Amino acid sequence: MLFPIRCFSCGKPLAHLWEKYKNEVESGRQPGDVLNDLGIRRYCCRRMFLTHVEYIDELITYEIQSRQKVIRR
Ligand SMILES: [Zn+2]
């Protein structure tokens, strides 16, 4: 869904780094190198980036479809 504001384990604020991380990884850099450059050292915080899956755009599509069904009734 949305990237979490803070690390689930240690509470470090991370959300402000998500866009930078995503852009760097999409441009072809290795995720570990990007996390090192961003100063994310703890493995609890690193897993937040490495395991996150963005599916909010797909979810919004289903939300719109379900609302249209309600309107048609
Ligand atoms: Zn952490």
N, CA, C, O and the ligand as a Tripos MOL2 file, in Angstrom:
@<TRIPOS>MOLECULE
protein
  293   291    74     0     0
PROTEIN
NO_CHARGES

@<TRIPOS>ATOM
      1 N           0.8680   -1.1740    0.0000 N.3       1 MET1
      2 CA          0.0000    0.0000    0.0000 C.3       1 MET1
      3 C           0.9070    1.2270    0.0000 C.2       1 MET1
      4 O           1.7810    1.3440   -0.8590 O.2       1 MET1
      5 N           0.7180    2.1170    0.9230 N.am      2 LEU2
      6 CA          1.5820    3.2850    1.0350 C.3       2 LEU2
      7 C           2.8090    2.9290    1.8600 C.2       2 LEU2
      8 O           2.7490    2.0690    2.7390 O.2       2 LEU2
      9 N           3.9100    3.5890    1.5750 N.am      3 PHE3
     10 CA          5.1160    3.3130    2.3520 C.3       3 PHE3
     11 C           4.9030    3.8080    3.7800 C.2       3 PHE3
     12 O           4.4040    4.9170    3.9720 O.2       3 PHE3
     13 N           5.2690    3.0120    4.7870 N.am      4 PRO4
     14 CA          5.0620    3.4100    6.1830 C.3       4 PRO4
     15 C           5.8470    4.6700    6.5440 C.2       4 PRO4
     16 O           6.9480    4.8920    6.0390 O.2       4 PRO4
     17 N           5.2820    5.4760    7.4060 N.am      5 ILE5
     18 CA          5.9470    6.7040    7.8470 C.3       5 ILE5
     19 C           7.2130    6.3770    8.6280 C.2       5 ILE5
     20 O           8.2490    7.0120    8.4320 O.2       5 ILE5
     21 N           7.1290    5.3820    9.5180 N.am      6 ARG6
     22 CA          8.2570    5.0260   10.3840 C.3       6 ARG6
     23 C           8.5710    3.5340   10.2620 C.2       6 ARG6
     24 O           7.7340    2.7420    9.8290 O.2       6 ARG6
     25 N           9.7830    3.1720   10.6500 N.am      7 CYS7
     26 CA         10.1720    1.7710   10.7330 C.3       7 CYS7
     27 C           9.3130    1.0910   11.7930 C.2       7 CYS7
     28 O           9.1180    1.6340   12.8810 O.2       7 CYS7
     29 N           8.8000   -0.0950   11.4770 N.am      8 PHE8
     30 CA          7.9360   -0.8030   12.4150 C.3       8 PHE8
     31 C           8.6760   -1.1930   13.6950 C.2       8 PHE8
     32 O           8.0580   -1.2610   14.7580 O.2       8 PHE8
     33 N           9.9720   -1.4480   13.6190 N.am      9 SER9
     34 CA         10.7140   -1.9510   14.7710 C.3       9 SER9
     35 C          11.3340   -0.8420   15.6170 C.2       9 SER9
     36 O          11.1590   -0.8340   16.8360 O.2       9 SER9
     37 N          12.0520    0.0870   15.0010 N.am     10 CYS10
     38 CA         12.7910    1.0740   15.7870 C.3      10 CYS10
     39 C          12.1300    2.4550   15.7790 C.2      10 CYS10
     40 O          12.4790    3.3060   16.5980 O.2      10 CYS10
     41 N          11.1920    2.6890   14.8770 N.am     11 GLY11
     42 CA         10.4770    3.9580   14.8680 C.3      11 GLY11
     43 C          11.1560    5.0830   14.1230 C.2      11 GLY11
     44 O          10.6850    6.2190   14.1770 O.2      11 GLY11
     45 N          12.2400    4.8110   13.4350 N.am     12 LYS12
     46 CA         12.9330    5.8600   12.6810 C.3      12 LYS12
     47 C          12.0530    6.3340   11.5280 C.2      12 LYS12
     48 O          11.5130    5.5070   10.7940 O.2      12 LYS12
     49 N          11.8970    7.6470   11.3520 N.am     13 PRO13
     50 CA         11.1270    8.1530   10.2230 C.3      13 PRO13
     51 C          11.8130    7.8180    8.9030 C.2      13 PRO13
     52 O          12.9990    8.0950    8.7240 O.2      13 PRO13
     53 N          11.0580    7.2170    7.9770 N.am     14 LEU14
     54 CA         11.6410    6.7540    6.7190 C.3      14 LEU14
     55 C          10.8970    7.2420    5.4810 C.2      14 LEU14
     56 O          11.4650    7.2480    4.3880 O.2      14 LEU14
     57 N           9.6620    7.6440    5.6280 N.am     15 ALA15
     58 CA          8.8250    7.9070    4.4530 C.3      15 ALA15
     59 C           9.3960    8.9850    3.5510 C.2      15 ALA15
     60 O           9.1860    8.9480    2.3390 O.2      15 ALA15
     61 N          10.1200    9.9530    4.1230 N.am     16 HIS16
     62 CA         10.6680   11.0390    3.3150 C.3      16 HIS16
     63 C          11.7750   10.5490    2.3790 C.2      16 HIS16
     64 O          12.1620   11.2640    1.4550 O.2      16 HIS16
     65 N          12.2880    9.3350    2.6110 N.am     17 LEU17
     66 CA         13.3640    8.7900    1.7730 C.3      17 LEU17
     67 C          12.8530    7.8630    0.6840 C.2      17 LEU17
     68 O          13.6230    7.4740   -0.1940 O.2      17 LEU17
     69 N          11.5690    7.4940    0.7130 N.am     18 TRP18
     70 CA         11.0360    6.4870   -0.2020 C.3      18 TRP18
     71 C          11.1550    6.9110   -1.6680 C.2      18 TRP18
     72 O          11.5810    6.1160   -2.5050 O.2      18 TRP18
     73 N          10.7860    8.1430   -1.9860 N.am     19 GLU19
     74 CA         10.8190    8.5940   -3.3870 C.3      19 GLU19
     75 C          12.2450    8.6000   -3.9190 C.2      19 GLU19
     76 O          12.4860    8.1870   -5.0540 O.2      19 GLU19
     77 N          13.1990    9.0680   -3.1020 N.am     20 LYS20
     78 CA         14.6000    9.0650   -3.5330 C.3      20 LYS20
     79 C          15.0670    7.6440   -3.8040 C.2      20 LYS20
     80 O          15.7120    7.3750   -4.8170 O.2      20 LYS20
     81 N          14.7330    6.7270   -2.8780 N.am     21 TYR21
     82 CA         15.1230    5.3250   -3.0250 C.3      21 TYR21
     83 C          14.5270    4.7330   -4.2930 C.2      21 TYR21
     84 O          15.2230    4.0900   -5.0800 O.2      21 TYR21
     85 N          13.2400    4.9550   -4.4790 N.am     22 LYS22
     86 CA         12.5340    4.3840   -5.6310 C.3      22 LYS22
     87 C          13.1160    4.8980   -6.9480 C.2      22 LYS22
     88 O          13.3410    4.1260   -7.8800 O.2      22 LYS22
     89 N          13.3550    6.1890   -7.0150 N.am     23 ASN23
     90 CA         13.9050    6.7600   -8.2460 C.3      23 ASN23
     91 C          15.2940    6.2260   -8.5540 C.2      23 ASN23
     92 O          15.6040    5.9260   -9.7060 O.2      23 ASN23
     93 N          16.1350    6.1060   -7.5250 N.am     24 GLU24
     94 CA         17.4950    5.6030   -7.7310 C.3      24 GLU24
     95 C          17.4800    4.1440   -8.1950 C.2      24 GLU24
     96 O          18.2190    3.7720   -9.1070 O.2      24 GLU24
     97 N          16.6370    3.3200   -7.5650 N.am     25 VAL25
     98 CA         16.5730    1.9000   -7.9310 C.3      25 VAL25
     99 C          16.0070    1.7380   -9.3400 C.2      25 VAL25
    100 O          16.4740    0.8920  -10.1030 O.2      25 VAL25
    101 N          15.0110    2.5400   -9.6830 N.am     26 GLU26
    102 CA         14.4340    2.4650  -11.0400 C.3      26 GLU26
    103 C          15.4270    2.9160  -12.1030 C.2      26 GLU26
    104 O          15.3330    2.5080  -13.2600 O.2      26 GLU26
    105 N          16.3840    3.7630  -11.7050 N.am     27 SER27
    106 CA         17.3930    4.2030  -12.6720 C.3      27 SER27
    107 C          18.5060    3.1770  -12.8300 C.2      27 SER27
    108 O          19.4100    3.3750  -13.6420 O.2      27 SER27
    109 N          18.4610    2.0720  -12.0630 N.am     28 GLY28
    110 CA         19.3920    0.9710  -12.2900 C.3      28 GLY28
    111 C          20.4010    0.7250  -11.1970 C.2      28 GLY28
    112 O          21.1960   -0.2090  -11.3080 O.2      28 GLY28
    113 N          20.4050    1.5270  -10.1360 N.am     29 ARG29
    114 CA         21.3740    1.3080   -9.0550 C.3      29 ARG29
    115 C          20.9490    0.1380   -8.1770 C.2      29 ARG29
    116 O          19.7740   -0.2260   -8.1300 O.2      29 ARG29
    117 N          21.9210   -0.4440   -7.4820 N.am     30 GLN30
    118 CA         21.6550   -1.5500   -6.5730 C.3      30 GLN30
    119 C          20.9750   -1.0090   -5.3100 C.2      30 GLN30
    120 O          21.4120    0.0010   -4.7590 O.2      30 GLN30
    121 N          19.9050   -1.6780   -4.8460 N.am     31 PRO31
    122 CA         19.1850   -1.1970   -3.6610 C.3      31 PRO31
    123 C          20.0780   -1.0400   -2.4220 C.2      31 PRO31
    124 O          19.9120   -0.0860   -1.6620 O.2      31 PRO31
    125 N          21.0090   -1.9530   -2.2160 N.am     32 GLY32
    126 CA         21.8840   -1.8660   -1.0470 C.3      32 GLY32
    127 C          22.7580   -0.6220   -1.0750 C.2      32 GLY32
    128 O          22.9670    0.0160   -0.0440 O.2      32 GLY32
    129 N          23.2690   -0.2760   -2.2480 N.am     33 ASP33
    130 CA         24.0970    0.9260   -2.3770 C.3      33 ASP33
    131 C          23.2790    2.1850   -2.1140 C.2      33 ASP33
    132 O          23.7550    3.1190   -1.4680 O.2      33 ASP33
    133 N          22.0470    2.2040   -2.6180 N.am     34 VAL34
    134 CA         21.1780    3.3670   -2.4140 C.3      34 VAL34
    135 C          20.8880    3.5410   -0.9280 C.2      34 VAL34
    136 O          20.9320    4.6570   -0.4110 O.2      34 VAL34
    137 N          20.5880    2.4320   -0.2380 N.am     35 LEU35
    138 CA         20.3070    2.5100    1.1990 C.3      35 LEU35
    139 C          21.5290    2.9930    1.9710 C.2      35 LEU35
    140 O          21.3960    3.7630    2.9220 O.2      35 LEU35
    141 N          22.7080    2.5520    1.5750 N.am     36 ASN36
    142 CA         23.9330    3.0410    2.2210 C.3      36 ASN36
    143 C          24.0830    4.5400    2.0250 C.2      36 ASN36
    144 O          24.4220    5.2560    2.9680 O.2      36 ASN36
    145 N          23.8350    5.0230    0.8130 N.am     37 ASP37
    146 CA         23.9570    6.4530    0.5370 C.3      37 ASP37
    147 C          22.9290    7.2690    1.3070 C.2      37 ASP37
    148 O          23.2020    8.3990    1.7120 O.2      37 ASP37
    149 N          21.7370    6.6910    1.5110 N.am     38 LEU38
    150 CA         20.6880    7.4060    2.2430 C.3      38 LEU38
    151 C          20.9050    7.3570    3.7530 C.2      38 LEU38
    152 O          20.1880    8.0170    4.5040 O.2      38 LEU38
    153 N          21.8910    6.5780    4.2010 N.am     39 GLY39
    154 CA         22.1890    6.5050    5.6280 C.3      39 GLY39
    155 C          21.3150    5.5310    6.3860 C.2      39 GLY39
    156 O          21.1860    5.6310    7.6060 O.2      39 GLY39
    157 N          20.7120    4.5850    5.6760 N.am     40 ILE40
    158 CA         19.8860    3.5560    6.3170 C.3      40 ILE40
    159 C          20.7940    2.3760    6.6280 C.2      40 ILE40
    160 O          21.1190    1.5870    5.7400 O.2      40 ILE40
    161 N          21.2070    2.2540    7.8940 N.am     41 ARG41
    162 CA         22.1860    1.2400    8.2880 C.3      41 ARG41
    163 C          21.5360    0.0330    8.9660 C.2      41 ARG41
    164 O          21.9530   -1.1030    8.7360 O.2      41 ARG41
    165 N          20.5240    0.2680    9.7940 N.am     42 ARG42
    166 CA         19.9370   -0.8490   10.5530 C.3      42 ARG42
    167 C          19.1400   -1.7620    9.6230 C.2      42 ARG42
    168 O          18.4480   -1.3000    8.7160 O.2      42 ARG42
    169 N          19.2540   -3.0770    9.8680 N.am     43 TYR43
    170 CA         18.5510   -3.9940    8.9750 C.3      43 TYR43
    171 C          17.0530   -3.9310    9.1420 C.2      43 TYR43
    172 O          16.3160   -4.2780    8.2190 O.2      43 TYR43
    173 N          16.5660   -3.4790   10.3390 N.am     44 CYS44
    174 CA         15.1140   -3.3420   10.5040 C.3      44 CYS44
    175 C          14.5840   -2.2570    9.5760 C.2      44 CYS44
    176 O          13.4850   -2.3860    9.0370 O.2      44 CYS44
    177 N          15.3570   -1.1890    9.3840 N.am     45 CYS45
    178 CA         14.9340   -0.1070    8.4970 C.3      45 CYS45
    179 C          15.1290   -0.5030    7.0330 C.2      45 CYS45
    180 O          14.3080   -0.1620    6.1820 O.2      45 CYS45
    181 N          16.2030   -1.2120    6.7450 N.am     46 ARG46
    182 CA         16.4860   -1.6080    5.3610 C.3      46 ARG46
    183 C          15.3930   -2.5420    4.8260 C.2      46 ARG46
    184 O          15.0170   -2.4700    3.6560 O.2      46 ARG46
    185 N          14.8940   -3.4170    5.7040 N.am     47 ARG47
    186 CA         13.8490   -4.3370    5.2280 C.3      47 ARG47
    187 C          12.5700   -3.5760    4.8530 C.2      47 ARG47
    188 O          11.7940   -4.0420    4.0180 O.2      47 ARG47
    189 N          12.3470   -2.4010    5.4740 N.am     48 MET48
    190 CA         11.1710   -1.6100    5.1430 C.3      48 MET48
    191 C          11.1960   -1.2210    3.6710 C.2      48 MET48
    192 O          10.1600   -1.2320    3.0060 O.2      48 MET48
    193 N          12.3740   -0.8800    3.1630 N.am     49 PHE49
    194 CA         12.5180   -0.4920    1.7540 C.3      49 PHE49
    195 C          12.5240   -1.7140    0.8470 C.2      49 PHE49
    196 O          11.8600   -1.7420   -0.1890 O.2      49 PHE49
    197 N          13.2940   -2.7330    1.2610 N.am     50 LEU50
    198 CA         13.5040   -3.8820    0.3820 C.3      50 LEU50
    199 C          12.2500   -4.7330    0.2100 C.2      50 LEU50
    200 O          12.0880   -5.3960   -0.8150 O.2      50 LEU50
    201 N          11.3670   -4.7200    1.2000 N.am     51 THR51
    202 CA         10.1840   -5.5800    1.1270 C.3      51 THR51
    203 C           8.9060   -4.8430    0.7540 C.2      51 THR51
    204 O           7.8500   -5.4610    0.6180 O.2      51 THR51
    205 N           8.9930   -3.5180    0.5870 N.am     52 HIS52
    206 CA          7.7810   -2.7560    0.2920 C.3      52 HIS52
    207 C           7.3230   -2.9960   -1.1530 C.2      52 HIS52
    208 O           8.1290   -2.9880   -2.0840 O.2      52 HIS52
    209 N           6.0170   -3.2100   -1.3170 N.am     53 VAL53
    210 CA          5.4210   -3.3670   -2.6490 C.3      53 VAL53
    211 C           4.3500   -2.2990   -2.7960 C.2      53 VAL53
    212 O           3.4130   -2.2350   -2.0000 O.2      53 VAL53
    213 N           4.4910   -1.4680   -3.8090 N.am     54 GLU54
    214 CA          3.5070   -0.4050   -4.0320 C.3      54 GLU54
    215 C           2.3790   -0.9360   -4.9010 C.2      54 GLU54
    216 O           2.5920   -1.2610   -6.0690 O.2      54 GLU54
    217 N           1.1880   -1.0260   -4.3400 N.am     55 TYR55
    218 CA          0.0510   -1.4670   -5.1400 C.3      55 TYR55
    219 C          -1.1430   -0.5480   -4.9690 C.2      55 TYR55
    220 O          -2.2710   -0.9360   -5.2750 O.2      55 TYR55
    221 N          -0.9130    0.6590   -4.4860 N.am     56 ILE56
    222 CA         -2.0080    1.5970   -4.2600 C.3      56 ILE56
    223 C          -2.7190    1.9430   -5.5680 C.2      56 ILE56
    224 O          -3.9410    2.0940   -5.5770 O.2      56 ILE56
    225 N          -1.9840    2.0700   -6.6680 N.am     57 ASP57
    226 CA         -2.6160    2.4140   -7.9500 C.3      57 ASP57
    227 C          -3.5690    1.3140   -8.4070 C.2      57 ASP57
    228 O          -4.6500    1.6110   -8.9160 O.2      57 ASP57
    229 N          -3.1860    0.0460   -8.2350 N.am     58 GLU58
    230 CA         -4.0690   -1.0610   -8.5890 C.3      58 GLU58
    231 C          -5.2830   -1.0980   -7.6740 C.2      58 GLU58
    232 O          -6.3910   -1.3870   -8.1270 O.2      58 GLU58
    233 N          -5.0900   -0.8140   -6.4090 N.am     59 LEU59
    234 CA         -6.1790   -0.8310   -5.4440 C.3      59 LEU59
    235 C          -7.1940    0.2650   -5.7600 C.2      59 LEU59
    236 O          -8.4000    0.0510   -5.6310 O.2      59 LEU59
    237 N          -6.7190    1.4170   -6.1660 N.am     60 ILE60
    238 CA         -7.6150    2.5200   -6.5120 C.3      60 ILE60
    239 C          -8.5020    2.1190   -7.6820 C.2      60 ILE60
    240 O          -9.6730    2.4990   -7.7090 O.2      60 ILE60
    241 N          -7.9910    1.3720   -8.6410 N.am     61 THR61
    242 CA         -8.7860    0.9100   -9.7760 C.3      61 THR61
    243 C          -9.9630    0.0790   -9.2870 C.2      61 THR61
    244 O         -11.0880    0.2720   -9.7470 O.2      61 THR61
    245 N          -9.7180   -0.8500   -8.3520 N.am     62 TYR62
    246 CA        -10.8000   -1.6780   -7.8330 C.3      62 TYR62
    247 C         -11.8030   -0.8530   -7.0460 C.2      62 TYR62
    248 O         -13.0070   -1.1100   -7.0900 O.2      62 TYR62
    249 N         -11.2910    0.1490   -6.3210 N.am     63 GLU63
    250 CA        -12.1630    1.0170   -5.5480 C.3      63 GLU63
    251 C         -13.1100    1.7630   -6.4920 C.2      63 GLU63
    252 O         -14.3050    1.8610   -6.2160 O.2      63 GLU63
    253 N         -12.5930    2.2800   -7.5840 N.am     64 ILE64
    254 CA        -13.4150    3.0030   -8.5580 C.3      64 ILE64
    255 C         -14.4390    2.0640   -9.1750 C.2      64 ILE64
    256 O         -15.6000    2.4420   -9.3370 O.2      64 ILE64
    257 N         -14.0270    0.8320   -9.5260 N.am     65 GLN65
    258 CA        -14.9550   -0.1270  -10.1210 C.3      65 GLN65
    259 C         -16.0810   -0.4790   -9.1590 C.2      65 GLN65
    260 O         -17.2350   -0.5930   -9.5730 O.2      65 GLN65
    261 N         -15.7630   -0.6520   -7.8840 N.am     66 SER66
    262 CA        -16.8030   -1.0190   -6.9230 C.3      66 SER66
    263 C         -17.7680    0.1410   -6.7100 C.2      66 SER66
    264 O         -18.9590   -0.0920   -6.5050 O.2      66 SER66
    265 N         -17.2950    1.3710   -6.7520 N.am     67 ARG67
    266 CA        -18.1870    2.5190   -6.6160 C.3      67 ARG67
    267 C         -19.1100    2.6430   -7.8240 C.2      67 ARG67
    268 O         -20.2780    3.0060   -7.6820 O.2      67 ARG67
    269 N         -18.5830    2.3390   -9.0230 N.am     68 GLN68
    270 CA        -19.4240    2.4210  -10.2140 C.3      68 GLN68
    271 C         -20.5320    1.3890  -10.1590 C.2      68 GLN68
    272 O         -21.6330    1.6580  -10.6390 O.2      68 GLN68
    273 N         -20.2820    0.2130   -9.5900 N.am     69 LYS69
    274 CA        -21.3160   -0.8060   -9.4480 C.3      69 LYS69
    275 C         -22.4130   -0.3110   -8.5090 C.2      69 LYS69
    276 O         -23.5960   -0.5500   -8.7520 O.2      69 LYS69
    277 N         -22.0230    0.3740   -7.4410 N.am     70 VAL70
    278 CA        -22.9990    0.9000   -6.4880 C.3      70 VAL70
    279 C         -23.8670    1.9560   -7.1580 C.2      70 VAL70
    280 O         -25.0760    2.0090   -6.9330 O.2      70 VAL70
    281 N         -23.2500    2.7890   -7.9760 N.am     71 ILE71
    282 CA        -23.9860    3.8600   -8.6500 C.3      71 ILE71
    283 C         -24.9970    3.2730   -9.6400 C.2      71 ILE71
    284 O         -26.0940    3.8130   -9.7820 O.2      71 ILE71
    285 N         -24.6500    2.1730  -10.3300 N.am     72 ARG72
    286 CA        -25.5230    1.5740  -11.3310 C.3      72 ARG72
    287 C         -26.7870    0.9590  -10.7250 C.2      72 ARG72
    288 O         -27.8100    0.8480  -11.4000 O.2      72 ARG72
    289 N         -26.7140    0.5620   -9.4520 N.am     73 ARG73
    290 CA        -27.8610   -0.1120   -8.8350 C.3      73 ARG73
    291 C         -29.0360    0.8020   -8.6180 C.2      73 ARG73
    292 O         -30.0690    0.3690   -8.1070 O.2      73 ARG73
    293 ZN         14.4140    0.4340   12.0040 Zn       74 ZN74
@<TRIPOS>BOND
     1     1     2 1
     2     2     3 1
     3     3     4 2
     4     3     5 am
     5     5     6 1
     6     6     7 1
     7     7     8 2
     8     7     9 am
     9     9    10 1
    10    10    11 1
    11    11    12 2
    12    11    13 am
    13    13    14 1
    14    14    15 1
    15    15    16 2
    16    15    17 am
    17    17    18 1
    18    18    19 1
    19    19    20 2
    20    19    21 am
    21    21    22 1
    22    22    23 1
    23    23    24 2
    24    23    25 am
    25    25    26 1
    26    26    27 1
    27    27    28 2
    28    27    29 am
    29    29    30 1
    30    30    31 1
    31    31    32 2
    32    31    33 am
    33    33    34 1
    34    34    35 1
    35    35    36 2
    36    35    37 am
    37    37    38 1
    38    38    39 1
    39    39    40 2
    40    39    41 am
    41    41    42 1
    42    42    43 1
    43    43    44 2
    44    43    45 am
    45    45    46 1
    46    46    47 1
    47    47    48 2
    48    47    49 am
    49    49    50 1
    50    50    51 1
    51    51    52 2
    52    51    53 am
    53    53    54 1
    54    54    55 1
    55    55    56 2
    56    55    57 am
    57    57    58 1
    58    58    59 1
    59    59    60 2
    60    59    61 am
    61    61    62 1
    62    62    63 1
    63    63    64 2
    64    63    65 am
    65    65    66 1
    66    66    67 1
    67    67    68 2
    68    67    69 am
    69    69    70 1
    70    70    71 1
    71    71    72 2
    72    71    73 am
    73    73    74 1
    74    74    75 1
    75    75    76 2
    76    75    77 am
    77    77    78 1
    78    78    79 1
    79    79    80 2
    80    79    81 am
    81    81    82 1
    82    82    83 1
    83    83    84 2
    84    83    85 am
    85    85    86 1
    86    86    87 1
    87    87    88 2
    88    87    89 am
    89    89    90 1
    90    90    91 1
    91    91    92 2
    92    91    93 am
    93    93    94 1
    94    94    95 1
    95    95    96 2
    96    95    97 am
    97    97    98 1
    98    98    99 1
    99    99   100 2
   100    99   101 am
   101   101   102 1
   102   102   103 1
   103   103   104 2
   104   103   105 am
   105   105   106 1
   106   106   107 1
   107   107   108 2
   108   107   109 am
   109   109   110 1
   110   110   111 1
   111   111   112 2
   112   111   113 am
   113   113   114 1
   114   114   115 1
   115   115   116 2
   116   115   117 am
   117   117   118 1
   118   118   119 1
   119   119   120 2
   120   119   121 am
   121   121   122 1
   122   122   123 1
   123   123   124 2
   124   123   125 am
   125   125   126 1
   126   126   127 1
   127   127   128 2
   128   127   129 am
   129   129   130 1
   130   130   131 1
   131   131   132 2
   132   131   133 am
   133   133   134 1
   134   134   135 1
   135   135   136 2
   136   135   137 am
   137   137   138 1
   138   138   139 1
   139   139   140 2
   140   139   141 am
   141   141   142 1
   142   142   143 1
   143   143   144 2
   144   143   145 am
   145   145   146 1
   146   146   147 1
   147   147   148 2
   148   147   149 am
   149   149   150 1
   150   150   151 1
   151   151   152 2
   152   151   153 am
   153   153   154 1
   154   154   155 1
   155   155   156 2
   156   155   157 am
   157   157   158 1
   158   158   159 1
   159   159   160 2
   160   159   161 am
   161   161   162 1
   162   162   163 1
   163   163   164 2
   164   163   165 am
   165   165   166 1
   166   166   167 1
   167   167   168 2
   168   167   169 am
   169   169   170 1
   170   170   171 1
   171   171   172 2
   172   171   173 am
   173   173   174 1
   174   174   175 1
   175   175   176 2
   176   175   177 am
   177   177   178 1
   178   178   179 1
   179   179   180 2
   180   179   181 am
   181   181   182 1
   182   182   183 1
   183   183   184 2
   184   183   185 am
   185   185   186 1
   186   186   187 1
   187   187   188 2
   188   187   189 am
   189   189   190 1
   190   190   191 1
   191   191   192 2
   192   191   193 am
   193   193   194 1
   194   194   195 1
   195   195   196 2
   196   195   197 am
   197   197   198 1
   198   198   199 1
   199   199   200 2
   200   199   201 am
   201   201   202 1
   202   202   203 1
   203   203   204 2
   204   203   205 am
   205   205   206 1
   206   206   207 1
   207   207   208 2
   208   207   209 am
   209   209   210 1
   210   210   211 1
   211   211   212 2
   212   211   213 am
   213   213   214 1
   214   214   215 1
   215   215   216 2
   216   215   217 am
   217   217   218 1
   218   218   219 1
   219   219   220 2
   220   219   221 am
   221   221   222 1
   222   222   223 1
   223   223   224 2
   224   223   225 am
   225   225   226 1
   226   226   227 1
   227   227   228 2
   228   227   229 am
   229   229   230 1
   230   230   231 1
   231   231   232 2
   232   231   233 am
   233   233   234 1
   234   234   235 1
   235   235   236 2
   236   235   237 am
   237   237   238 1
   238   238   239 1
   239   239   240 2
   240   239   241 am
   241   241   242 1
   242   242   243 1
   243   243   244 2
   244   243   245 am
   245   245   246 1
   246   246   247 1
   247   247   248 2
   248   247   249 am
   249   249   250 1
   250   250   251 1
   251   251   252 2
   252   251   253 am
   253   253   254 1
   254   254   255 1
   255   255   256 2
   256   255   257 am
   257   257   258 1
   258   258   259 1
   259   259   260 2
   260   259   261 am
   261   261   262 1
   262   262   263 1
   263   263   264 2
   264   263   265 am
   265   265   266 1
   266   266   267 1
   267   267   268 2
   268   267   269 am
   269   269   270 1
   270   270   271 1
   271   271   272 2
   272   271   273 am
   273   273   274 1
   274   274   275 1
   275   275   276 2
   276   275   277 am
   277   277   278 1
   278   278   279 1
   279   279   280 2
   280   279   281 am
   281   281   282 1
   282   282   283 1
   283   283   284 2
   284   283   285 am
   285   285   286 1
   286   286   287 1
   287   287   288 2
   288   287   289 am
   289   289   290 1
   290   290   291 1
   291   291   292 2
@<TRIPOS>SUBSTRUCTURE
     1 MET1         2 RESIDUE 1 A MET
     2 LEU2         6 RESIDUE 1 A LEU
     3 PHE3        10 RESIDUE 1 A PHE
     4 PRO4        14 RESIDUE 1 A PRO
     5 ILE5        18 RESIDUE 1 A ILE
     6 ARG6        22 RESIDUE 1 A ARG
     7 CYS7        26 RESIDUE 1 A CYS
     8 PHE8        30 RESIDUE 1 A PHE
     9 SER9        34 RESIDUE 1 A SER
    10 CYS10       38 RESIDUE 1 A CYS
    11 GLY11       42 RESIDUE 1 A GLY
    12 LYS12       46 RESIDUE 1 A LYS
    13 PRO13       50 RESIDUE 1 A PRO
    14 LEU14       54 RESIDUE 1 A LEU
    15 ALA15       58 RESIDUE 1 A ALA
    16 HIS16       62 RESIDUE 1 A HIS
    17 LEU17       66 RESIDUE 1 A LEU
    18 TRP18       70 RESIDUE 1 A TRP
    19 GLU19       74 RESIDUE 1 A GLU
    20 LYS20       78 RESIDUE 1 A LYS
    21 TYR21       82 RESIDUE 1 A TYR
    22 LYS22       86 RESIDUE 1 A LYS
    23 ASN23       90 RESIDUE 1 A ASN
    24 GLU24       94 RESIDUE 1 A GLU
    25 VAL25       98 RESIDUE 1 A VAL
    26 GLU26      102 RESIDUE 1 A GLU
    27 SER27      106 RESIDUE 1 A SER
    28 GLY28      110 RESIDUE 1 A GLY
    29 ARG29      114 RESIDUE 1 A ARG
    30 GLN30      118 RESIDUE 1 A GLN
    31 PRO31      122 RESIDUE 1 A PRO
    32 GLY32      126 RESIDUE 1 A GLY
    33 ASP33      130 RESIDUE 1 A ASP
    34 VAL34      134 RESIDUE 1 A VAL
    35 LEU35      138 RESIDUE 1 A LEU
    36 ASN36      142 RESIDUE 1 A ASN
    37 ASP37      146 RESIDUE 1 A ASP
    38 LEU38      150 RESIDUE 1 A LEU
    39 GLY39      154 RESIDUE 1 A GLY
    40 ILE40      158 RESIDUE 1 A ILE
    41 ARG41      162 RESIDUE 1 A ARG
    42 ARG42      166 RESIDUE 1 A ARG
    43 TYR43      170 RESIDUE 1 A TYR
    44 CYS44      174 RESIDUE 1 A CYS
    45 CYS45      178 RESIDUE 1 A CYS
    46 ARG46      182 RESIDUE 1 A ARG
    47 ARG47      186 RESIDUE 1 A ARG
    48 MET48      190 RESIDUE 1 A MET
    49 PHE49      194 RESIDUE 1 A PHE
    50 LEU50      198 RESIDUE 1 A LEU
    51 THR51      202 RESIDUE 1 A THR
    52 HIS52      206 RESIDUE 1 A HIS
    53 VAL53      210 RESIDUE 1 A VAL
    54 GLU54      214 RESIDUE 1 A GLU
    55 TYR55      218 RESIDUE 1 A TYR
    56 ILE56      222 RESIDUE 1 A ILE
    57 ASP57      226 RESIDUE 1 A ASP
    58 GLU58      230 RESIDUE 1 A GLU
    59 LEU59      234 RESIDUE 1 A LEU
    60 ILE60      238 RESIDUE 1 A ILE
    61 THR61      242 RESIDUE 1 A THR
    62 TYR62      246 RESIDUE 1 A TYR
    63 GLU63      250 RESIDUE 1 A GLU
    64 ILE64      254 RESIDUE 1 A ILE
    65 GLN65      258 RESIDUE 1 A GLN
    66 SER66      262 RESIDUE 1 A SER
    67 ARG67      266 RESIDUE 1 A ARG
    68 GLN68      270 RESIDUE 1 A GLN
    69 LYS69      274 RESIDUE 1 A LYS
    70 VAL70      278 RESIDUE 1 A VAL
    71 ILE71      282 RESIDUE 1 A ILE
    72 ARG72      286 RESIDUE 1 A ARG
    73 ARG73      290 RESIDUE 1 A ARG
    74 ZN74       293 GROUP 0 **** ****
